[in-house]
Each structure stands twice: as structure tokens, then as C-alpha cells.
């Protein structure tokens, strides 16, 4: 397995910048399906690939662990998270309960400016889907729900949802549905329910959308070991033999 290095000509970067690059590369690789669940992320390999210090690598892994993309183990080190079907069931059902009630309340107080913001967000979702930008698409799909929580106005609720959304976004990346979902259509329908002030419709659409997303998840079979360099920096030229 090759562990190519970044080009010699790349100027030295601060540790914080390198840590951010590692975080971005790992999440991009997970979102694109290049890093399967359970893939080990050895510190020394990441340090070599990114020409980073072990400290920068550890900072990146801690950040990824906080987002629940990576699991840190005292004995095995870091690995891409491997959520179980039970984890997915609990996370999505929790979101359905919370977001259904949230949407029902929001329908009674939403403003024209709020609706315009949501419609603009959906337009960006469509652009990302059309461009085939999976990472941006996944980010926007989760962010739409964060925007709803902020519009609702309960900061405790927004903080709680933010953590659960991070978890379910990872599950969608690791276990994508076999067929494309109608998630954007659901978002459009939810906006229309909110615009109509129909609390029950908003509750039904918000909860049903999440439960349908849960139903569509398809865990992948165990994957063979991956080439970490190729997964994290797929556009880099192969290392010299």
C-alpha cells in the first residue's frame, strides 16, 4: 500500500491549517464513499500523507471525533465510525419526534423572510444535486434542518438537533440509499405546509421525511482495506515506484 507525500514544493502550513485540511479530506472521503465505515486512520500515515506534525493530526482526529465521524479508541487508535442499524433507528426516530413538533410550532409563526430564506436554501440543494457534488449536497441537506431549528428560535433545541444531525449525516454518507430519495421534494413540501400555516401538515411532512430517510438507508457489506493515500487525495499522482 503506498503512502505518497504531498509535493515537496508545497510551503509549510500552520498546524491549525493542516488540521483543517485533514478534517476536510477525511469528511470528503467518507461522503464520497472512499473511506468505508471502520477504516483505520493511523496517525503516522496521516502525518506522512499531509506532511503534518502528529500534533496537527491529533487535533484533526479530535475534531472529527467531536463530529462523530471518527471513533477514538485507547487501544486501536482512530477509525471511521461504524454506526449500527440500532444507532440509525434511534437517531432518526429522535429527530422525527423533535422536528415534527418543531415544524408544527414554526408553522404558526413563520414569516415571509423566513420562507424566502428556506426557498433559497432549497435552490442551493438543487444546484449541488445537479452538479453531482455529494459532499455539498449532504452538507446542505443537513443544514436545511439546522436553519429550521434556528428559525424556530429555541437555542437548546437547535444545539440538540445540531449534534443529532451530524450523526445522521454520517449515516447517510456511510449507508447511502440504493435509489435517489425525494428529500428535496420533501423540503419543498414542508415549506409549502409552513407557508400555509398548517401545523399538522408540517408535523406530518417533517417526521415522515426523516422516517423515510431511515427506511432507505442500506448498510454496505464489509469493504476490503483501502489505500489511505488514494482515498484522501484521489487527484494526486501516484507515488514513484
C-alpha positions in Angstrom: 0.0 0.0 0.0 1.5 3.3 -1.0 1.7 6.3 1.3 2.7 9.2 -1.1 3.6 12.6 0.3 2.3 15.9 -0.7 4.6 17.7 -3.3 7.9 19.0 -1.9 7.1 22.4 -3.3 4.1 23.0 -1.0 5.1 25.7 1.5 4.9 24.9 5.2 1.5 25.4 6.7 0.5 26.2 10.3 -0.7 23.2 12.3 -4.2 24.6 12.5 -4.4 24.9 8.7 -3.1 21.4 8.3 -5.5 20.0 10.8 -8.4 21.7 9.0 -7.2 20.2 5.7 -7.1 16.7 7.2 -10.6 17.1 8.7 -11.9 18.3 5.3 -10.2 15.5 3.4 -11.5 12.7 5.7 -15.1 14.0 5.6 -14.9 14.4 1.8 -13.7 10.8 1.5 -16.4 9.5 3.8 -19.1 11.5 2.0 -17.9 10.2 -1.4 -17.7 6.6 -0.2 -13.9 6.3 -0.5 -13.5 5.6 3.3 -15.8 2.8 4.4 -17.1 2.5 8.0 -14.4 1.1 10.3 -11.4 2.2 8.2 -8.4 2.7 10.5 -6.8 6.2 10.4 -3.2 5.7 11.6 -1.6 8.9 12.9 1.7 8.2 11.3 0.1 7.6 7.9 -1.9 10.8 8.1 1.2 12.7 9.2 3.1 11.4 6.2 0.4 12.0 3.6 -0.3 15.6 4.7 3.3 16.4 5.8 1.8 17.4 9.2 3.0 17.0 12.7 1.5 14.3 14.9 0.0 17.2 17.0 -1.9 18.5 13.9 -3.1 15.0 13.1 -4.3 14.5 16.7 -6.2 17.9 16.6 -7.8 16.8 13.3 -8.9 13.4 14.7 -10.3 15.0 17.9 -12.3 17.4 15.7 -13.6 14.5 13.6 -14.5 12.6 16.8 -16.4 15.5 18.1 -18.5 15.4 14.9 -18.8 11.6 15.4 -17.2 10.9 12.0 -14.3 9.2 13.7 -14.1 7.0 16.8 -11.0 7.2 19.1 -10.0 4.1 21.0 -7.2 3.9 23.5 -6.1 0.5 22.1 -6.9 0.7 18.4 -6.4 4.4 17.7 -8.7 6.2 15.3 -11.2 4.7 12.8 -14.1 5.9 10.7 -17.3 5.5 12.8 -19.3 2.3 12.2 -22.9 3.1 13.4 -25.2 0.1 13.8 -28.7 -0.2 12.4 -29.9 0.3 16.0 -27.9 3.6 16.2 -29.6 4.8 13.0 -33.1 3.8 14.2 -32.6 5.7 17.5 -31.1 8.8 15.8 -33.7 9.2 13.1 -36.7 8.5 15.4 -35.4 11.1 17.8 -35.2 13.6 15.0 -38.6 12.7 13.8 -40.1 13.4 17.2 -38.3 16.6 17.7 -38.5 18.0 14.3 -42.2 17.1 13.8 -43.1 19.1 16.9 -40.7 21.9 15.9 -42.3 22.2 12.4 -45.8 22.3 13.9 -44.8 25.3 16.1 -42.9 27.0 13.4 -45.9 26.9 11.0 -47.8 29.2 13.4 -45.1 31.9 13.5 -43.2 31.7 10.2 -42.6 35.0 8.3 -42.2 35.8 4.6 -38.5 36.4 5.2 -38.2 33.0 6.8 -39.9 31.4 3.8 -37.7 33.2 1.4 -34.6 32.0 3.2 -35.8 28.4 3.1 -36.6 28.6 -0.6 -33.2 30.0 -1.4 -31.7 27.2 0.6 -33.6 24.6 -1.5 -32.3 26.2 -4.6 -28.8 25.6 -3.5 -29.6 22.0 -2.7 -30.9 21.6 -6.3 -27.7 23.1 -7.6 -25.5 20.8 -5.6 -27.5 17.7 -6.7 -27.3 18.8 -10.4 -23.6 19.3 -10.1 -23.1 15.9 -8.6 -21.3 17.5 -5.6 -22.2 14.8 -3.0 -20.4 16.4 -0.1 -22.0 19.8 -0.6 -25.4 18.1 -1.2 -25.1 16.2 2.1 -24.0 19.3 3.9 -26.9 21.3 2.6 -29.5 18.6 3.4 -28.4 18.6 7.0 -28.0 22.4 7.1 -31.6 22.9 6.0 -32.8 21.3 9.2 -30.4 23.4 11.2 -31.9 26.5 9.6 -35.4 25.4 10.5 -34.2 25.0 14.1 -32.7 28.5 14.2 -35.9 29.9 12.7 -37.9 28.2 15.5 -35.8 30.2 17.9 -35.2 27.7 20.8 -31.4 27.6 21.2 -31.4 24.4 23.4 -33.4 22.7 20.7 -31.1 23.9 17.9 -28.0 22.7 19.8 -29.5 19.3 20.5 -30.5 18.9 16.8 -27.1 20.0 15.6 -25.5 17.0 17.3 -28.1 14.5 16.1 -28.0 15.9 12.5 -24.2 15.4 12.5 -24.8 11.8 13.4 -27.4 11.1 10.8 -25.5 12.9 8.1 -22.6 10.5 8.7 -25.1 7.6 8.4 -26.3 8.9 5.1 -22.8 9.1 3.8 -21.8 5.7 5.0 -25.0 3.9 4.1 -26.5 5.7 1.1 -29.9 4.6 -0.2 -30.0 2.3 -3.2 -32.2 4.7 -5.1 -32.1 8.5 -5.1 -34.5 9.8 -2.4 -37.0 12.6 -2.8 -35.5 14.6 0.0 -35.6 17.9 -1.8 -39.2 17.3 -2.8 -39.9 16.7 0.9 -38.2 20.0 1.8 -40.3 21.8 -0.8 -43.5 20.2 0.5 -42.5 21.2 4.1 -42.0 24.8 3.1 -45.5 24.9 1.5 -47.0 23.4 4.6 -45.3 26.1 6.7 -46.4 28.8 4.3 -50.0 27.7 4.6 -49.7 27.8 8.4 -50.8 24.1 8.5 -49.3 22.9 11.7 -50.5 19.3 11.3 -49.2 19.0 7.7 -45.9 20.5 8.7 -45.6 17.9 11.5 -46.5 15.0 9.3 -44.1 16.0 6.5 -41.2 16.7 8.8 -41.5 13.5 10.7 -42.4 11.4 7.6 -39.4 12.7 5.7 -37.0 11.6 8.4 -38.6 8.2 8.8 -38.4 7.6 5.1 -34.8 8.6 5.1 -34.2 5.9 7.8 -36.1 3.3 5.8 -33.9 4.0 2.7 -30.5 3.5 4.4 -28.6 0.5 3.1 -25.6 -0.7 5.1 -22.8 -1.7 2.8 -21.0 -5.1 3.1 -17.6 -5.1 4.7 -15.1 -3.4 2.5 -11.5 -4.6 1.7 -8.7 -2.5 3.1 -8.4 0.8 1.3 -5.4 2.8 0.1 -5.5 5.7 2.5 -3.5 8.0 0.2 -5.8 7.3 -2.7 -8.9 7.8 -0.6 -7.8 11.1 1.0 -6.1 12.7 -2.0 -7.6 11.0 -5.1 -6.4 13.6 -7.5 -2.7 13.3 -6.5 -0.5 11.5 -9.0 0.7 8.0 -8.0 3.9 7.9 -6.0 7.1 7.0 -7.8 7.9 3.3 -7.5 
